[in-house]
Structures are given as structure tokens and as C-alpha cells.
């Protein structure tokens, strides 16, 4: 459906997952990224404040819809029903994407590798999904993935399991090249006015190989692909944006559920079911059953008598045998002996660390809720006070903010958010949801997400002297729409950044979300997320 608006300015939105000035500027100084440096030096540039939580599955939907998670409904990699969960997908994003709004105004788009876009909705143009999609995702139009693979010879969403760090580094670059090749092919085929190309490896490399050489390999490859994209697409306006920043964590790992257990809010269980693990979900997908093995049953029985995987690990650590043993013991066996949160029996808990908050076991909402609706506010205030009082071994506050969810989210999906938002001080502490029997330890990852990403705008009609102070993730979608001469959605939480001429917002039809597709992501997708530390797998490796 078109409302007859004609876009006269070709616009490219380049998404760099995890990019920030502290990462880019040293490479600019060394002249490693000439194409990106040209965009930044000739444009308006500023830090881009991300949202809470500043993680890929929630932040990219916020960027491409212009609304906060309370409106679009995605807070994490997972969606929850009671104590069970599934991976999120596009059917969970309850708002129009900017390319869908453009389509309503007669503007054609090509979208490549943007997270949480599978399965795609109909619009004028082409879309190849990115992160969290299955390895062979549905694309738009149907059959596009086959065309792409026939044209390019190969196209993957994820790398195959690498056998060495060298091979992993090769795949960082190969995947980045695939994104550029796919985008250029689709530009030639669809001749769009708007292009959205995202690179995920700029984030992945920091989770897996944050060494300077590996990071430079990724970024120099992305820079070369951008040069070719600019030649092929020839946009009038270029917008570079990231979903969050990244940096080294100099603080502690804070085990939230261990802390809550000491405060009397969390009850643990040895063996048994507990919360589903990635390994259990993978097994159900691939084997079609969830029957425990003999070894699983044996170690689960041992766990009931106090021999947990955590206690075994402490002994193995003393002799330097942990890695060797975990390399040959199946994950499900380790999980069966793991002490973990007994969700139905607990008052409150951190269910997923990337939700960045604590949930109450609320009666009427959770299957076995223990907190009555009458007691909800008092219990929540009590737990907020307990978390605010948490101090590191150095005597510093663990959190810069502990607050009710209403302080961060608004919209029809606020009820799906955590009850208490927990923002670590300076995003310098790594929050952990698995029980470790100790409240503090070294961060499981030394490099992880920071609040401030980056935005740069360059090209025709861009006021390079504009003050972009306080630029926010929610501002990207309305700014891109205005750059194309299209009214932003009046439901958007963001504003048009002053670097482009603002188009007044318009009322678009209410968004109608279809039923969830029910499509299951493949085993490799789930393992990938676990390997990157986005979800706990109930083991200690």
C-alpha cells in the first residue's frame, strides 16, 4: 500500500554492532579505515546512547522501530511463558519497521543482516535476515536465499564451528564479505531508495577474540566492503549507527542469584528440571525427545546428596583438570549435577542475565507464583533496597541504578519486562544468573557491552555542524525517515536529529502482529548464542 510519497534522496543506513568511538578512533588515527573515516570526518558525529538493556535482540528492534521495548515487546534473546522460554523472532516485534513504513509511502528498500527480522513481513523490496535467524532463514521475497546462494556461491548467517582461532578469524572476514556481496547484488536487482546493511562481526570479535589484530581484521574488511557498497549504491546520505558500545570490564562478576539466595529470596535445587538449558532445547529439536541418559540420572541422584557440578569443579580447579574433564563429559551430564535456581520455589530471581533485571515470582502470572499481588509492591521495594545495598569487595556499589521497570519502559508490553531493572555501575561489572556458590568472581568475559554506541551522518542535506548531544538509539528511525522525506511514525519515542531537516510525524495504521511462526531456530543458532555468553548453559566451563 502506498500513500504516494516520493523519496528523492537515496539513503544508506550502515549498522555496526557494538561500534563506539573508543574502538574506532585508534583505527582512524592509524589510517586503517579510510572509508569510514571519510564518513566520520565529513559528517556530524556523536556518541549514541543505547537503551536498557543494551543487547542485540532488544536494541536493534528499538533502532529500526524507533520505540522502546515496552512498546515493541522484545527485551531479550528469549521470550518467556511462565518458567519456559523460546528464542524471539520478528513476530515478537510489535511495531512497524522503518522499511515497512517506507513501503507504505512508495519507497523501496534492501535490508541485509539486520537482527530479529526473521520471518520477514511483506514490503516493497528485499530482506535477508541476520542474527537469531536460522542458518537458512525465510527471506523476502520467497526464494531469495536460493537466488543469493546461486549468485554468490555461498551465503551463511553463521560461521561453521571453527577448529582453530585462525579459522575463526577467517570466518569473521568471510561473513563480512558475504554481507557486502549480498547487498550489492540486491541493490543491482531491486534498485532501492533505502538500504540497510548490518555487520554483526564487529561485536562477535570482542566476545571471542578481542585481541587488537583480530579486531582490525574485522573492521578493515568491513571498511573495504563499505567502499564497494558506496560505489554500487551511491547514496546521497549515509547514516552509521550502532546498537550499543563495547569495552573492557574492569570490575567484578556479580552472581545475582547467589546474592538473592543469601538474602533469602532464591531457593536452589540440585538436579531435577529447573530452568530449561540450551542443551535440553537442542536435544528436543534434534532427537525429538528429552529422555535423560543413564549418566544424567546418576549424577542427578548424586546432586541430591550434595555432589554438584559446582563442588566437583572446585576440586578439579585445584588440580588444573577442569578443561580436560569438561571436554569429554557431555553438557547434559554436567547440567544434571548442577545446583541452580528453583524458580517455582523462589520469591525473586534473575531469569536471564541479558534481561538486565530481576523478576518476582508473582502469583497469577507465574505458574507457581509465591508473591501475592497485594504484596507485590512491598516485596519489590524490599528487593530494590537489598540490591541497592550490594557492594563489591572493594566497597563500591555494584549498581548505578536499581529501579522499578516503569522507570525505563512504557507501552503495552511493560508487563513482559523484568520487575526490577539492574544497571551495573558504568557497565563495568558482569552480571551472572547461574549459581556459583560465591557472590563475586572475575568477569566471565573481559570485554562486553557498554551503554554508548556511535552515530554519524554525512552527505547531501546533512548539517555537519549540528549538535547531536543526547542522541539516542530511538532517534535513528525517525531521522532516517526524515532524510528520505518520509514522515516518522507518531508513536515513535525518538526525535529527528537536527543534522537533517525534520519531517513532521504522521499517524500510521495500528500494527497487527501475526501469530508466532512456531519456526524453531537450528541447533547452531542456539549454540552460537551460548558460546558468546548471551545465555547461561547451567554449567561451569
HELIX and SHEET records of a PDB file:
HELIX    1   1 UNK A   21  UNK A   29  1                                   9    
HELIX    2   2 UNK A   34  UNK A   41  1                                   8    
HELIX    3   3 UNK A   56  UNK A   65  1                                  10    
HELIX    4   4 UNK A   69  UNK A   72  1                                   4    
HELIX    5   5 UNK A   90  UNK A   92  5                                   3    
HELIX    6   6 UNK A   98  UNK A  104  1                                   7    
HELIX    7   7 UNK A  144  UNK A  152  1                                   9    
HELIX    8   8 UNK A  165  UNK A  190  1                                  26    
HELIX    9   9 UNK A  201  UNK A  208  1                                   8    
HELIX   10  10 UNK A  212  UNK A  233  1                                  22    
HELIX   11  11 UNK A  256  UNK A  262  1                                   7    
HELIX   12  12 UNK A  278  UNK A  287  1                                  10    
HELIX   13  13 UNK A  294  UNK A  304  1                                  11    
HELIX   14  14 UNK A  309  UNK A  319  1                                  11    
HELIX   15  15 UNK A  322  UNK A  326  1                                   5    
HELIX   16  16 UNK A  331  UNK A  336  1                                   6    
HELIX   17  17 UNK A  343  UNK A  345  5                                   3    
HELIX   18  18 UNK A  353  UNK A  355  5                                   3    
HELIX   19  19 UNK A  376  UNK A  388  1                                  13    
HELIX   20  20 UNK A  405  UNK A  407  5                                   3    
HELIX   21  21 UNK A  414  UNK A  416  5                                   3    
HELIX   22  22 UNK A  425  UNK A  427  5                                   3    
HELIX   23  23 UNK A  475  UNK A  483  1                                   9    
HELIX   24  24 UNK A  523  UNK A  531  1                                   9    
SHEET    1   A 7 UNK A  44  UNK A  49  0                                        
SHEET    2   A 7 UNK A 452  UNK A 459 -1                                        
SHEET    3   A 7 UNK A 237  UNK A 241 -1                                        
SHEET    4   A 7 UNK A  11  UNK A  16  1                                        
SHEET    5   A 7 UNK A 194  UNK A 199  1                                        
SHEET    6   A 7 UNK A 109  UNK A 112  1                                        
SHEET    7   A 7 UNK A 125  UNK A 128  1                                        
SHEET    1   B 2 UNK A  78  UNK A  81  0                                        
SHEET    2   B 2 UNK A  84  UNK A  87 -1                                        
SHEET    1   C 2 UNK A 245  UNK A 248  0                                        
SHEET    2   C 2 UNK A 447  UNK A 450 -1                                        
SHEET    1   D 3 UNK A 430  UNK A 432  0                                        
SHEET    2   D 3 UNK A 253  UNK A 255  1                                        
SHEET    3   D 3 UNK A 440  UNK A 441 -1                                        
SHEET    1   E 2 UNK A 268  UNK A 270  0                                        
SHEET    2   E 2 UNK A 339  UNK A 341 -1                                        
SHEET    1   F 4 UNK A 348  UNK A 349  0                                        
SHEET    2   F 4 UNK A 357  UNK A 360 -1                                        
SHEET    3   F 4 UNK A 420  UNK A 424 -1                                        
SHEET    4   F 4 UNK A 399  UNK A 404 -1                                        
END                                                                             
